Amino acid sequence: MKSDNLIRSVFIVILFVFTQTVTAQDKKVSLGVKAAPNLGWLKTDQSGYKNQGIVGGFGWGLVAEFYFAENYAFGTGFNFNFQNGKLVYPEYRNGSVNGELTRKYRLKYLELPAMIKMKTNEINGIKFFGQIGLGTGVRLSSKGEDVFTSDDRPDETTDFRLIDSQTTLLKASLIVGAGIEYPIDNSTSLVAGINFNNGFTNALKGNNTANSTLEHSGMPNFIELSFAVMF
């Protein structure tokens, strides 16, 4: 609860500071807030590990765009991304039982994007844009829900619990997106877009209990629908 209050306080302070900057610099800087539902999964190429489909998540954050030409900007800010996914892999328990573990992950990251955004001129009152860049994420928390299945015993289910010791602190990703911008007036626009966040670093730590030569492997990926108000 205290950490959530701190996050909200920091967000309000940064929003105020950037708003003053936007006013002073005559739209060389544009500031906004975003909300973005997403569909996420964990990509893995480790032997015996399988992705178990997509899981819904959500993100929100602050968007800042610094224009170095009329239709070209450097985009940054911060995003709080709630990314989810599910894996199944071999598990060895209690020194005698072989089976499979299905784990559902809830991963929360603070992501700092670095993007190049390219916009068209207005076409029938709408601007189209594309963007590409990198995202660096810091893990804030990670939780896992487990279902262990074996021929030798009934299924064992463990509710969501913290697994920070089993996940890496940092992650990196390639971000590609496109969308539309609808100007409401000279200073405010509504923005909608779709982004693909393609993680290329392993988010998991540790070795498999059934085969200690195998490292746990899962790279977070998600597709999001982003909705923002820019000032």
N, C-alpha and C positions, 0 to 999 in steps of 0.2 A: 504493500500500500504506500509506504513512504517513497519507494523508488518511482512509482507511478506519479505521485504528486511532484517529485523533483523533475521528472521528464516533462510534465505539463508546464511547470514554472519556466524551465529552460526554453521550451518551445515558444511561450508567450513573449519572453524577453527577446529572443532572436527575431520573432515576427515583428516586434515593435522597432527594433534597430534597423532591420532591412526595409521596413516601410518608410522610415525617415530617409534612408539612402535612396530609395526609388524616387521619392518626391524631389530630393535635392539634385538628382542627376538626370532629370528629364528623360526618363525611360531608357537610359542606357542599361539599367538594371530592372528586371521584372521579377516580382516575388509572388508566390502563390502557395496554396495548400492543396493537398491531393488525398484521395481515398482510392483504394485499389483492391477489389476482390481478386483472388488468384486461384489457379489450379496447379498444384505442385506434385512432384514425384522425385524419387531418388534414383539417379542413374548409376548403374554399377556394371563392371565387366569382370568382377571377381568370380572365380570358379565356384559354383554351388550357390551363388547369391542371385536372387531374382527380385526384380521390382514387382510390387503387388498393386500397381495401378495408381491413379491420381487421387489426391486428397485436397479438399478445399482449404483455403487460407485467406488471409487479409493483410493489407498493408496501409499505412498512412504516413504522411510526412510533409516536409517543407520543400518547396521547389524554388531555386534561384537561377535566373538566366542572365548572363552578362554578355551584352551584344557588342561584337567587334566589327560588325557590318550590319546593314539594314535587315537582312534576312538570315544572318548567321550568328549563333550564340554558343557560348560555353555554358553548359548546364551542370548544376551541382545541387547541394542541399543535404538533406538526410531523410532516410526512410526507416520506419520501424516495420520490418517484414515478419509476419507470422507464416512460416513455411512448413508444410507438412508433407509426409511421405510414408511409404510402407515397404519393408523388405522382408523376405523370408530366406533363411539360411540354416545350415546344419548346426546343431547344438549338442553338447555333451554335458550331462548333469550328474552330480553326485557320484562321480567316478565310475558309473556303471550303465547309465541310460543314454542311448543315442536317440535323437529325434530332430525335429525342426522347430525353429523359433520364428514366429511371425511377430515383427515389432513395428508398431505404428509410432512415428516420430512427430513430435511437435517442437519445431526449432524457431527460436526468436532471435532476430539479428537487428542490429543498428547498422544500416548500410549507407556508405558515402559514395555516391555516384560521381563520375567525371565523364561528361557527355559532350558531343558536338551535335548541335541541332541545326537543321537546315529547313527553312520555310519558303513557300511560294509567296508571290504577291496575292492579293485578294482575288478570288474567283467567285463571282456571284455572292459576295459577302462572307466567304469562308476562305481561310488559309489552310493549306495542307503542309504537313511537315514529316520529316524523317529524322531519326536520331540514332547514334551509335556511340558506345563508350564502354567503360569498365566500371565495375562496382566492387568496392572493398567492404566486407562485412565483419562486424565484431559480434560474436555470440553473446547474447544476454542471458539466455537460458535454454535448456534442452530437456525434454521429457520423453519417456518411452512407455508404451503400453505393450505388454508381452502376452503371447499365447504360445505355450510350449506343447507340442503334440508328439506322442510316441506310441508305438504299438504295445509297450509294456506297462502303460499306466494311463489313467484318465488325463484329459487335457488340463493344464495348469494355466490360469489366467492371473496376471498381475496388472493392477490398475496403473494409470499414469504416475510416474515418479521421476524425480530429477536424475539425469544421467550426464551431468556436465563433465564428469571425469572420463566419459567415453566419447566425447565430441571435441573437435578442435576449436580453438578460440577464434581463429580467423578464417575467412573464406574469400575467394575471388571469383568474379564472373564476368562474362561478356554480355552486354545489354544491347539489344536491337529493338527499335520500335518505330511506329508510325501513327499518325492521327490527324485530327482536324482541330482548328482553332476558330472560334466564332466571336468576333469582337462585339461587345455590348455597347461600349462607348470608347472614348479616346484613351481610357486608362484601365479598362476591365475587359477580360476575355474569359469565355468558357472553353475548356480544352477536354477533349476525349481522345483516348488512344489505346493501343494494344502494344504490350512490351513482352519480349521473350528474354528472360534472365537465365542464361546458360552457365551454370557453375562448372568450373574446371579444376577445383581443388577438392580433395577428399574431406568430408565433414566428420568422419568417424575415426576413432582411435581404437587401438587394441587388436588382439589376435583372436581368431576363431577357436573355441574350446574343443571342437571336434577335430580340427586340423590346425595345429599351432603355426604351421608355415604360411597360413592364409591370414592376411590382414583384413579387418573389417573395411568395407569400401562402400561409399555412397556419396554422390555429388548432387547437391540440391539444385533442382531446376524448377522453374515455374513460368506460366503464362499469366499475365495480369491484364485486366481492363482498368485503365487509369482515368479518373475523372478529377479535374482540377479547376480552380478559379485563380486566374492570374491578375495581378494588379500592377 
